Amino acid sequence: ESGGDREEVTYVDIEAWGKSGENISKYCTKGRPLFVEGRLGWLGFASTRPAHRGRGAQSALIARRIQAAAERGCDSLVVETAEGKPEKPNPSTHNLLRLGFQVAYRRPNYVRVEARAEP
């Protein structure tokens, strides 16, 4: 190559062993992407099956993804999740804050509601 700028995308499969691997494979659903571009990483969507929540699987998954990102030279990670509110707590938000993430900003979400036909 000429040494100029080059755009490259790498998707990384996550591997976890021992108790973390057991919990992740038992209790988490598919869709756990980690995207790394240079020193910046993005932790994509992931979820824990409802019947298996509250057992530490999501925390183990997040911790393993943080480790995988660091192994690839990433020193900053971003993630998005719904805001936890007193009337509707969000365990994902709680786990992310507990694992060292900080709120950078709050993004409004918009929903389109179909107009009802008048009788």
N, CA, C and O atoms as CSV, one atom per row, in Angstrom:
chain,resi,resn,atom,element,x,y,z
A,1,GLU,N,N,0.823,-1.182,0.000
A,1,GLU,CA,C,0.000,0.000,0.000
A,1,GLU,C,C,0.866,1.244,0.000
A,1,GLU,O,O,2.057,1.190,0.306
A,2,SER,N,N,0.259,2.351,-0.343
A,2,SER,CA,C,1.003,3.593,-0.484
A,2,SER,C,C,1.294,4.274,0.849
A,2,SER,O,O,2.033,5.259,0.881
A,3,GLY,N,N,0.738,3.780,1.935
A,3,GLY,CA,C,0.974,4.393,3.234
A,3,GLY,C,C,-0.049,5.448,3.581
A,3,GLY,O,O,0.025,6.057,4.649
A,4,GLY,N,N,-1.023,5.679,2.680
A,4,GLY,CA,C,-2.080,6.646,2.952
A,4,GLY,C,C,-3.111,6.080,3.907
A,4,GLY,O,O,-2.967,4.969,4.418
A,5,ASP,N,N,-4.149,6.858,4.137
A,5,ASP,CA,C,-5.225,6.404,5.012
A,5,ASP,C,C,-5.871,5.158,4.439
A,5,ASP,O,O,-6.005,5.003,3.225
A,6,ARG,N,N,-6.262,4.287,5.329
A,6,ARG,CA,C,-6.909,3.051,4.923
A,6,ARG,C,C,-8.064,2.791,5.868
A,6,ARG,O,O,-7.918,2.925,7.082
A,7,GLU,N,N,-9.195,2.425,5.329
A,7,GLU,CA,C,-10.351,2.131,6.148
A,7,GLU,C,C,-10.485,0.625,6.264
A,7,GLU,O,O,-10.512,-0.083,5.258
A,8,GLU,N,N,-10.569,0.139,7.493
A,8,GLU,CA,C,-10.672,-1.296,7.721
A,8,GLU,C,C,-11.648,-1.531,8.860
A,8,GLU,O,O,-11.592,-0.852,9.885
A,9,VAL,N,N,-12.523,-2.472,8.681
A,9,VAL,CA,C,-13.481,-2.837,9.712
A,9,VAL,C,C,-13.174,-4.252,10.155
A,9,VAL,O,O,-12.988,-5.141,9.324
A,10,THR,N,N,-13.119,-4.466,11.457
A,10,THR,CA,C,-12.861,-5.796,11.991
A,10,THR,C,C,-13.936,-6.120,13.018
A,10,THR,O,O,-14.155,-5.363,13.964
A,11,TYR,N,N,-14.594,-7.237,12.825
A,11,TYR,CA,C,-15.547,-7.726,13.810
A,11,TYR,C,C,-14.885,-8.885,14.540
A,11,TYR,O,O,-14.246,-9.729,13.911
A,12,VAL,N,N,-15.029,-8.934,15.835
A,12,VAL,CA,C,-14.315,-9.897,16.660
A,12,VAL,C,C,-15.315,-10.793,17.374
A,12,VAL,O,O,-16.246,-10.314,18.021
A,13,ASP,N,N,-15.111,-12.104,17.249
A,13,ASP,CA,C,-15.913,-13.036,18.032
A,13,ASP,C,C,-15.397,-13.015,19.463
A,13,ASP,O,O,-14.189,-12.944,19.692
A,14,ILE,N,N,-16.296,-13.076,20.406
A,14,ILE,CA,C,-15.925,-13.064,21.812
A,14,ILE,C,C,-15.831,-14.499,22.304
A,14,ILE,O,O,-16.704,-15.322,22.031
A,15,GLU,N,N,-14.776,-14.782,23.022
A,15,GLU,CA,C,-14.630,-16.089,23.650
A,15,GLU,C,C,-14.496,-15.875,25.142
A,15,GLU,O,O,-13.796,-14.968,25.591
A,16,ALA,N,N,-15.161,-16.702,25.894
A,16,ALA,CA,C,-15.045,-16.660,27.348
A,16,ALA,C,C,-15.004,-18.097,27.838
A,16,ALA,O,O,-15.670,-18.967,27.276
A,17,TRP,N,N,-14.239,-18.344,28.865
A,17,TRP,CA,C,-14.040,-19.690,29.363
A,17,TRP,C,C,-14.435,-19.781,30.826
A,17,TRP,O,O,-14.643,-18.761,31.483
A,18,GLY,N,N,-14.535,-20.975,31.326
A,18,GLY,CA,C,-14.847,-21.187,32.728
A,18,GLY,C,C,-16.250,-20.723,33.062
A,18,GLY,O,O,-17.165,-20.821,32.244
A,19,LYS,N,N,-16.407,-20.219,34.266
A,19,LYS,CA,C,-17.732,-19.803,34.763
A,19,LYS,C,C,-18.328,-18.688,33.903
A,19,LYS,O,O,-19.528,-18.695,33.629
A,20,SER,N,N,-17.496,-17.724,33.473
A,20,SER,CA,C,-18.007,-16.646,32.622
A,20,SER,C,C,-18.556,-17.212,31.329
A,20,SER,O,O,-19.646,-16.831,30.901
A,21,GLY,N,N,-17.826,-18.109,30.705
A,21,GLY,CA,C,-18.287,-18.720,29.467
A,21,GLY,C,C,-19.568,-19.503,29.653
A,21,GLY,O,O,-20.463,-19.447,28.810
A,22,GLU,N,N,-19.660,-20.234,30.754
A,22,GLU,CA,C,-20.875,-20.997,31.040
A,22,GLU,C,C,-22.073,-20.070,31.195
A,22,GLU,O,O,-23.132,-20.315,30.617
A,23,ASN,N,N,-21.907,-19.003,31.975
A,23,ASN,CA,C,-23.012,-18.066,32.184
A,23,ASN,C,C,-23.425,-17.394,30.878
A,23,ASN,O,O,-24.614,-17.278,30.580
A,24,ILE,N,N,-22.449,-16.957,30.113
A,24,ILE,CA,C,-22.765,-16.267,28.859
A,24,ILE,C,C,-23.508,-17.198,27.915
A,24,ILE,O,O,-24.520,-16.804,27.335
A,25,SER,N,N,-23.029,-18.419,27.750
A,25,SER,CA,C,-23.682,-19.324,26.805
A,25,SER,C,C,-25.054,-19.762,27.285
A,25,SER,O,O,-25.943,-19.995,26.467
A,26,LYS,N,N,-25.248,-19.879,28.586
A,26,LYS,CA,C,-26.544,-20.301,29.120
A,26,LYS,C,C,-27.579,-19.194,29.102
A,26,LYS,O,O,-28.740,-19.421,28.758
A,27,TYR,N,N,-27.155,-17.996,29.472
A,27,TYR,CA,C,-28.119,-16.967,29.799
A,27,TYR,C,C,-28.209,-15.803,28.830
A,27,TYR,O,O,-29.091,-14.959,28.986
A,28,CYS,N,N,-27.342,-15.721,27.844
A,28,CYS,CA,C,-27.359,-14.587,26.932
A,28,CYS,C,C,-27.855,-15.004,25.560
A,28,CYS,O,O,-27.652,-16.136,25.120
A,29,THR,N,N,-28.502,-14.076,24.904
A,29,THR,CA,C,-28.998,-14.337,23.568
A,29,THR,C,C,-27.945,-13.953,22.545
A,29,THR,O,O,-26.927,-13.351,22.888
A,30,LYS,N,N,-28.187,-14.298,21.294
A,30,LYS,CA,C,-27.262,-13.919,20.224
A,30,LYS,C,C,-27.301,-12.413,20.040
A,30,LYS,O,O,-28.246,-11.743,20.458
A,31,GLY,N,N,-26.270,-11.899,19.413
A,31,GLY,CA,C,-26.202,-10.469,19.164
A,31,GLY,C,C,-25.398,-9.760,20.219
A,31,GLY,O,O,-25.959,-9.030,21.037
A,32,ARG,N,N,-24.091,-9.957,20.222
A,32,ARG,CA,C,-23.228,-9.353,21.227
A,32,ARG,C,C,-22.027,-8.702,20.563
A,32,ARG,O,O,-20.891,-9.007,20.925
A,33,PRO,N,N,-22.247,-7.809,19.596
A,33,PRO,CA,C,-21.112,-7.307,18.839
A,33,PRO,C,C,-20.181,-6.388,19.631
A,33,PRO,O,O,-20.586,-5.660,20.538
A,34,LEU,N,N,-18.930,-6.467,19.238
A,34,LEU,CA,C,-17.897,-5.548,19.687
A,34,LEU,C,C,-17.255,-5.036,18.415
A,34,LEU,O,O,-16.769,-5.823,17.602
A,35,PHE,N,N,-17.247,-3.737,18.236
A,35,PHE,CA,C,-16.636,-3.121,17.065
A,35,PHE,C,C,-15.470,-2.281,17.563
A,35,PHE,O,O,-15.634,-1.458,18.463
A,36,VAL,N,N,-14.293,-2.484,16.982
A,36,VAL,CA,C,-13.116,-1.713,17.365
A,36,VAL,C,C,-12.560,-1.028,16.135
A,36,VAL,O,O,-12.336,-1.661,15.104
A,37,GLU,N,N,-12.337,0.276,16.253
A,37,GLU,CA,C,-11.716,1.076,15.192
A,37,GLU,C,C,-10.612,1.881,15.850
A,37,GLU,O,O,-10.875,2.871,16.533
A,38,GLY,N,N,-9.366,1.451,15.639
A,38,GLY,CA,C,-8.252,2.135,16.297
A,38,GLY,C,C,-8.339,1.969,17.798
A,38,GLY,O,O,-8.373,0.848,18.306
A,39,ARG,N,N,-8.374,3.086,18.507
A,39,ARG,CA,C,-8.426,3.052,19.969
A,39,ARG,C,C,-9.837,3.183,20.522
A,39,ARG,O,O,-10.022,3.242,21.737
A,40,LEU,N,N,-10.839,3.229,19.639
A,40,LEU,CA,C,-12.233,3.393,20.054
A,40,LEU,C,C,-13.016,2.119,19.794
A,40,LEU,O,O,-12.885,1.505,18.735
A,41,GLY,N,N,-13.831,1.726,20.763
A,41,GLY,CA,C,-14.659,0.536,20.614
A,41,GLY,C,C,-16.108,0.837,20.919
A,41,GLY,O,O,-16.425,1.759,21.671
A,42,TRP,N,N,-16.986,0.043,20.324
A,42,TRP,CA,C,-18.430,0.151,20.545
A,42,TRP,C,C,-18.952,-1.198,20.981
A,42,TRP,O,O,-18.752,-2.202,20.297
A,43,LEU,N,N,-19.619,-1.224,22.116
A,43,LEU,CA,C,-20.270,-2.441,22.583
A,43,LEU,C,C,-21.708,-2.390,22.101
A,43,LEU,O,O,-22.498,-1.561,22.554
A,44,GLY,N,N,-22.035,-3.261,21.201
A,44,GLY,CA,C,-23.378,-3.283,20.632
A,44,GLY,C,C,-24.367,-3.987,21.533
A,44,GLY,O,O,-24.079,-4.313,22.684
A,45,PHE,N,N,-25.500,-4.202,20.990
A,45,PHE,CA,C,-26.634,-4.771,21.710
A,45,PHE,C,C,-26.332,-6.163,22.244
A,45,PHE,O,O,-25.610,-6.941,21.620
A,46,ALA,N,N,-26.885,-6.455,23.381
A,46,ALA,CA,C,-26.819,-7.782,23.996
A,46,ALA,C,C,-27.963,-7.861,24.988
A,46,ALA,O,O,-28.444,-6.841,25.482
A,47,SER,N,N,-28.382,-9.047,25.268
A,47,SER,CA,C,-29.448,-9.188,26.247
A,47,SER,C,C,-29.329,-10.521,26.962
A,47,SER,O,O,-28.660,-11.441,26.493
A,48,THR,N,N,-29.983,-10.605,28.092
A,48,THR,CA,C,-30.028,-11.826,28.878
A,48,THR,C,C,-31.460,-12.346,28.825
A,48,THR,O,O,-32.415,-11.580,28.954
A,49,ARG,N,N,-31.594,-13.629,28.638
A,49,ARG,CA,C,-32.926,-14.223,28.604
A,49,ARG,C,C,-33.650,-13.911,29.908
A,49,ARG,O,O,-33.060,-14.026,30.983
A,50,PRO,N,N,-34.922,-13.515,29.828
A,50,PRO,CA,C,-35.649,-13.098,31.034
A,50,PRO,C,C,-35.611,-14.105,32.180
A,50,PRO,O,O,-35.489,-13.712,33.340
A,51,ALA,N,N,-35.711,-15.372,31.877
A,51,ALA,CA,C,-35.731,-16.380,32.940
A,51,ALA,C,C,-34.392,-16.505,33.668
A,51,ALA,O,O,-34.321,-17.124,34.729
A,52,HIS,N,N,-33.332,-15.923,33.105
A,52,HIS,CA,C,-32.007,-16.083,33.683
A,52,HIS,C,C,-31.380,-14.780,34.145
A,52,HIS,O,O,-30.176,-14.728,34.394
A,53,ARG,N,N,-32.164,-13.748,34.260
A,53,ARG,CA,C,-31.627,-12.466,34.706
A,53,ARG,C,C,-31.329,-12.500,36.198
A,53,ARG,O,O,-31.878,-13.317,36.937
A,54,GLY,N,N,-30.446,-11.598,36.630
A,54,GLY,CA,C,-30.115,-11.498,38.049
A,54,GLY,C,C,-29.071,-12.501,38.506
A,54,GLY,O,O,-28.913,-12.716,39.707
A,55,ARG,N,N,-28.347,-13.127,37.567
A,55,ARG,CA,C,-27.339,-14.131,37.921
A,55,ARG,C,C,-25.922,-13.715,37.539
A,55,ARG,O,O,-24.992,-14.509,37.677
A,56,GLY,N,N,-25.744,-12.486,37.060
A,56,GLY,CA,C,-24.412,-11.993,36.740
A,56,GLY,C,C,-23.945,-12.235,35.320
A,56,GLY,O,O,-22.810,-11.897,34.986
A,57,ALA,N,N,-24.786,-12.810,34.474
A,57,ALA,CA,C,-24.357,-13.112,33.105
A,57,ALA,C,C,-24.061,-11.851,32.310
A,57,ALA,O,O,-23.057,-11.789,31.600
A,58,GLN,N,N,-24.920,-10.845,32.419
A,58,GLN,CA,C,-24.686,-9.625,31.644
A,58,GLN,C,C,-23.404,-8.929,32.092
A,58,GLN,O,O,-22.640,-8.446,31.257
A,59,SER,N,N,-23.165,-8.873,33.386
A,59,SER,CA,C,-21.928,-8.257,33.880
A,59,SER,C,C,-20.707,-9.017,33.379
A,59,SER,O,O,-19.708,-8.405,33.001
A,60,ALA,N,N,-20.780,-10.351,33.374
A,60,ALA,CA,C,-19.670,-11.158,32.868
A,60,ALA,C,C,-19.446,-10.900,31.381
A,60,ALA,O,O,-18.304,-10.807,30.931
A,61,LEU,N,N,-20.515,-10.785,30.632
A,61,LEU,CA,C,-20.408,-10.522,29.198
A,61,LEU,C,C,-19.777,-9.149,28.946
A,61,LEU,O,O,-18.877,-9.025,28.115
A,62,ILE,N,N,-20.238,-8.138,29.647
A,62,ILE,CA,C,-19.685,-6.794,29.470
A,62,ILE,C,C,-18.207,-6.784,29.849
A,62,ILE,O,O,-17.387,-6.211,29.131
A,63,ALA,N,N,-17.862,-7.412,30.968
A,63,ALA,CA,C,-16.467,-7.447,31.412
A,63,ALA,C,C,-15.591,-8.143,30.368
A,63,ALA,O,O,-14.477,-7.693,30.098
A,64,ARG,N,N,-16.077,-9.220,29.787
A,64,ARG,CA,C,-15.293,-9.938,28.771
A,64,ARG,C,C,-15.138,-9.104,27.508
A,64,ARG,O,O,-14.082,-9.131,26.876
A,65,ARG,N,N,-16.173,-8.368,27.135
A,65,ARG,CA,C,-16.094,-7.513,25.953
A,65,ARG,C,C,-15.128,-6.354,26.192
A,65,ARG,O,O,-14.411,-5.948,25.277
A,66,ILE,N,N,-15.104,-5.821,27.406
A,66,ILE,CA,C,-14.133,-4.773,27.745
A,66,ILE,C,C,-12.723,-5.333,27.622
A,66,ILE,O,O,-11.841,-4.675,27.070
A,67,GLN,N,N,-12.504,-6.528,28.125
A,67,GLN,CA,C,-11.194,-7.171,28.041
A,67,GLN,C,C,-10.794,-7.399,26.583
A,67,GLN,O,O,-9.652,-7.133,26.208
A,68,ALA,N,N,-11.724,-7.890,25.755
A,68,ALA,CA,C,-11.429,-8.137,24.339
A,68,ALA,C,C,-11.063,-6.836,23.624
A,68,ALA,O,O,-10.161,-6.816,22.787
A,69,ALA,N,N,-11.763,-5.756,23.955
A,69,ALA,CA,C,-11.459,-4.460,23.345
A,69,ALA,C,C,-10.057,-3.999,23.747
A,69,ALA,O,O,-9.296,-3.525,22.904
A,70,ALA,N,N,-9.716,-4.134,25.021
A,70,ALA,CA,C,-8.392,-3.729,25.499
A,70,ALA,C,C,-7.293,-4.555,24.824
A,70,ALA,O,O,-6.230,-4.026,24.499
A,71,GLU,N,N,-7.545,-5.835,24.617
A,71,GLU,CA,C,-6.570,-6.701,23.952
A,71,GLU,C,C,-6.303,-6.253,22.516
A,71,GLU,O,O,-5.257,-6.571,21.949
A,72,ARG,N,N,-7.228,-5.531,21.942
A,72,ARG,CA,C,-7.083,-5.044,20.567
A,72,ARG,C,C,-6.646,-3.585,20.511
A,72,ARG,O,O,-6.747,-2.946,19.464
A,73,GLY,N,N,-6.162,-3.056,21.632
A,73,GLY,CA,C,-5.610,-1.711,21.660
A,73,GLY,C,C,-6.623,-0.615,21.912
A,73,GLY,O,O,-6.301,0.565,21.775
A,74,CYS,N,N,-7.816,-0.974,22.270
A,74,CYS,CA,C,-8.878,0.002,22.504
A,74,CYS,C,C,-8.736,0.584,23.915
A,74,CYS,O,O,-8.593,-0.157,24.888
A,75,ASP,N,N,-8.778,1.920,24.015
A,75,ASP,CA,C,-8.728,2.528,25.336
A,75,ASP,C,C,-9.959,3.365,25.653
A,75,ASP,O,O,-10.044,3.967,26.723
A,76,SER,N,N,-10.918,3.405,24.723
A,76,SER,CA,C,-12.182,4.102,24.963
A,76,SER,C,C,-13.311,3.262,24.384
A,76,SER,O,O,-13.222,2.773,23.258
A,77,LEU,N,N,-14.369,3.102,25.166
A,77,LEU,CA,C,-15.528,2.333,24.731
A,77,LEU,C,C,-16.786,3.178,24.844
A,77,LEU,O,O,-16.919,3.995,25.755
A,78,VAL,N,N,-17.698,2.974,23.917
A,78,VAL,CA,C,-19.002,3.616,23.988
A,78,VAL,C,C,-20.072,2.528,23.920
A,78,VAL,O,O,-19.867,1.455,23.354
A,79,VAL,N,N,-21.193,2.837,24.505
A,79,VAL,CA,C,-22.323,1.917,24.537
A,79,VAL,C,C,-23.575,2.748,24.726
A,79,VAL,O,O,-23.509,3.854,25.263
A,80,GLU,N,N,-24.699,2.240,24.299
A,80,GLU,CA,C,-25.945,2.959,24.544
A,80,GLU,C,C,-26.966,2.004,25.133
A,80,GLU,O,O,-26.994,0.814,24.821
A,81,THR,N,N,-27.794,2.556,25.985
A,81,THR,CA,C,-28.871,1.782,26.593
A,81,THR,C,C,-29.945,2.753,27.059
A,81,THR,O,O,-29.721,3.962,27.118
A,82,ALA,N,N,-31.080,2.228,27.381
A,82,ALA,CA,C,-32.167,3.073,27.875
A,82,ALA,C,C,-31.812,3.616,29.259
A,82,ALA,O,O,-31.110,2.976,30.041
A,83,GLU,N,N,-32.309,4.788,29.525
A,83,GLU,CA,C,-32.065,5.421,30.814
A,83,GLU,C,C,-32.871,4.715,31.901
A,83,GLU,O,O,-34.043,4.389,31.709
A,84,GLY,N,N,-32.236,4.487,33.029
A,84,GLY,CA,C,-32.961,3.944,34.168
A,84,GLY,C,C,-33.699,5.067,34.886
A,84,GLY,O,O,-33.139,6.137,35.123
A,85,LYS,N,N,-34.935,4.818,35.221
A,85,LYS,CA,C,-35.741,5.811,35.935
A,85,LYS,C,C,-36.338,5.162,37.177
A,85,LYS,O,O,-36.505,3.942,37.207
A,86,PRO,N,N,-36.663,5.947,38.204
A,86,PRO,CA,C,-37.231,5.351,39.428
A,86,PRO,C,C,-38.467,4.493,39.151
A,86,PRO,O,O,-38.645,3.436,39.756
A,87,GLU,N,N,-39.321,4.959,38.227
A,87,GLU,CA,C,-40.533,4.187,37.936
A,87,GLU,C,C,-40.281,3.016,36.995
A,87,GLU,O,O,-41.124,2.128,36.866
A,88,LYS,N,N,-39.112,3.013,36.331
A,88,LYS,CA,C,-38.756,1.914,35.421
A,88,LYS,C,C,-37.238,1.752,35.406
A,88,LYS,O,O,-36.570,2.234,34.491
A,89,PRO,N,N,-36.692,1.073,36.418
A,89,PRO,CA,C,-35.240,0.885,36.474
A,89,PRO,C,C,-34.748,0.073,35.276
A,89,PRO,O,O,-35.476,-0.762,34.739
A,90,ASN,N,N,-33.517,0.327,34.868
A,90,ASN,CA,C,-32.919,-0.413,33.767
A,90,ASN,C,C,-31.671,-1.123,34.283
A,90,ASN,O,O,-30.658,-0.474,34.543
A,91,PRO,N,N,-31.729,-2.449,34.434
A,91,PRO,CA,C,-30.564,-3.185,34.931
A,91,PRO,C,C,-29.329,-3.004,34.050
A,91,PRO,O,O,-28.209,-3.006,34.561
A,92,SER,N,N,-29.509,-2.848,32.743
A,92,SER,CA,C,-28.362,-2.651,31.854
A,92,SER,C,C,-27.629,-1.361,32.203
A,92,SER,O,O,-26.401,-1.340,32.279
A,93,THR,N,N,-28.383,-0.287,32.414
A,93,THR,CA,C,-27.776,0.987,32.798
A,93,THR,C,C,-27.027,0.826,34.115
A,93,THR,O,O,-25.899,1.299,34.254
A,94,HIS,N,N,-27.647,0.163,35.073
A,94,HIS,CA,C,-27.017,-0.074,36.380
A,94,HIS,C,C,-25.698,-0.844,36.208
A,94,HIS,O,O,-24.683,-0.463,36.791
A,95,ASN,N,N,-25.706,-1.916,35.420
A,95,ASN,CA,C,-24.496,-2.711,35.214
A,95,ASN,C,C,-23.388,-1.900,34.551
A,95,ASN,O,O,-22.226,-1.990,34.949
A,96,LEU,N,N,-23.745,-1.108,33.541
A,96,LEU,CA,C,-22.741,-0.308,32.847
A,96,LEU,C,C,-22.104,0.723,33.774
A,96,LEU,O,O,-20.888,0.915,33.752
A,97,LEU,N,N,-22.917,1.379,34.583
A,97,LEU,CA,C,-22.386,2.361,35.533
A,97,LEU,C,C,-21.492,1.676,36.566
A,97,LEU,O,O,-20.431,2.191,36.917
A,98,ARG,N,N,-21.924,0.524,37.046
A,98,ARG,CA,C,-21.150,-0.227,38.029
A,98,ARG,C,C,-19.802,-0.681,37.468
A,98,ARG,O,O,-18.825,-0.792,38.208
A,99,LEU,N,N,-19.750,-0.944,36.150
A,99,LEU,CA,C,-18.513,-1.400,35.516
A,99,LEU,C,C,-17.630,-0.250,35.017
A,99,LEU,O,O,-16.643,-0.478,34.318
A,100,GLY,N,N,-17.994,0.991,35.383
A,100,GLY,CA,C,-17.104,2.118,35.115
A,100,GLY,C,C,-17.501,3.040,33.984
A,100,GLY,O,O,-16.809,4.027,33.735
A,101,PHE,N,N,-18.599,2.754,33.285
A,101,PHE,CA,C,-19.042,3.668,32.233
A,101,PHE,C,C,-19.670,4.894,32.875
A,101,PHE,O,O,-20.194,4.825,33.987
A,102,GLN,N,N,-19.613,6.024,32.163
A,102,GLN,CA,C,-20.220,7.267,32.625
A,102,GLN,C,C,-21.190,7.761,31.568
A,102,GLN,O,O,-20.981,7.539,30.376
A,103,VAL,N,N,-22.246,8.427,31.997
A,103,VAL,CA,C,-23.212,8.992,31.062
A,103,VAL,C,C,-22.556,10.173,30.350
A,103,VAL,O,O,-22.095,11.116,30.992
A,104,ALA,N,N,-22.519,10.113,29.019
A,104,ALA,CA,C,-21.957,11.213,28.228
A,104,ALA,C,C,-23.057,12.195,27.850
A,104,ALA,O,O,-22.840,13.406,27.895
A,105,TYR,N,N,-24.203,11.709,27.487
A,105,TYR,CA,C,-25.351,12.553,27.149
A,105,TYR,C,C,-26.597,11.683,27.110
A,105,TYR,O,O,-26.518,10.455,27.057
A,106,ARG,N,N,-27.736,12.337,27.138
A,106,ARG,CA,C,-29.018,11.644,27.022
A,106,ARG,C,C,-29.638,12.000,25.680
A,106,ARG,O,O,-29.752,13.174,25.327
A,107,ARG,N,N,-30.032,10.986,24.947
A,107,ARG,CA,C,-30.583,11.182,23.613
A,107,ARG,C,C,-32.094,10.969,23.654
A,107,ARG,O,O,-32.562,9.954,24.169
A,108,PRO,N,N,-32.861,11.919,23.115
A,108,PRO,CA,C,-34.313,11.698,23.066
A,108,PRO,C,C,-34.656,10.627,22.037
A,108,PRO,O,O,-33.997,10.515,21.004
A,109,ASN,N,N,-35.668,9.860,22.320
A,109,ASN,CA,C,-36.179,8.858,21.389
A,109,ASN,C,C,-37.580,9.272,20.987
A,109,ASN,O,O,-38.368,9.724,21.818
A,110,TYR,N,N,-37.880,9.117,19.737
A,110,TYR,CA,C,-39.173,9.537,19.216
A,110,TYR,C,C,-39.960,8.334,18.734
A,110,TYR,O,O,-39.402,7.392,18.171
A,111,VAL,N,N,-41.263,8.378,18.963
A,111,VAL,CA,C,-42.154,7.313,18.541
A,111,VAL,C,C,-43.257,7.927,17.708
A,111,VAL,O,O,-43.854,8.934,18.090
A,112,ARG,N,N,-43.521,7.322,16.575
A,112,ARG,CA,C,-44.612,7.789,15.727
A,112,ARG,C,C,-45.878,7.033,16.108
A,112,ARG,O,O,-45.903,5.802,16.112
A,113,VAL,N,N,-46.914,7.776,16.422
A,113,VAL,CA,C,-48.194,7.193,16.780
A,113,VAL,C,C,-49.170,7.472,15.626
A,113,VAL,O,O,-49.369,8.615,15.216
A,114,GLU,N,N,-49.751,6.416,15.133
A,114,GLU,CA,C,-50.714,6.565,14.042
A,114,GLU,C,C,-51.939,7.311,14.533
A,114,GLU,O,O,-52.430,7.055,15.633
A,115,ALA,N,N,-52.434,8.231,13.722
A,115,ALA,CA,C,-53.639,8.969,14.062
A,115,ALA,C,C,-54.844,8.023,14.003
A,115,ALA,O,O,-54.941,7.183,13.109
A,116,ARG,N,N,-55.733,8.167,14.941
A,116,ARG,CA,C,-56.955,7.346,14.957
A,116,ARG,C,C,-58.006,7.980,14.059
A,116,ARG,O,O,-58.174,9.200,14.035
A,117,ALA,N,N,-58.691,7.153,13.342
A,117,ALA,CA,C,-59.773,7.636,12.481
A,117,ALA,C,C,-60.944,8.068,13.348
A,117,ALA,O,O,-61.322,7.379,14.295
A,118,GLU,N,N,-61.505,9.205,13.013
A,118,GLU,CA,C,-62.680,9.697,13.753
A,118,GLU,C,C,-63.894,8.856,13.358
A,118,GLU,O,O,-64.079,8.550,12.180
A,119,PRO,N,N,-64.734,8.475,14.354
A,119,PRO,CA,C,-65.938,7.684,14.017
A,119,PRO,C,C,-66.998,8.492,13.311
A,119,PRO,O,O,-68.055,7.960,12.970
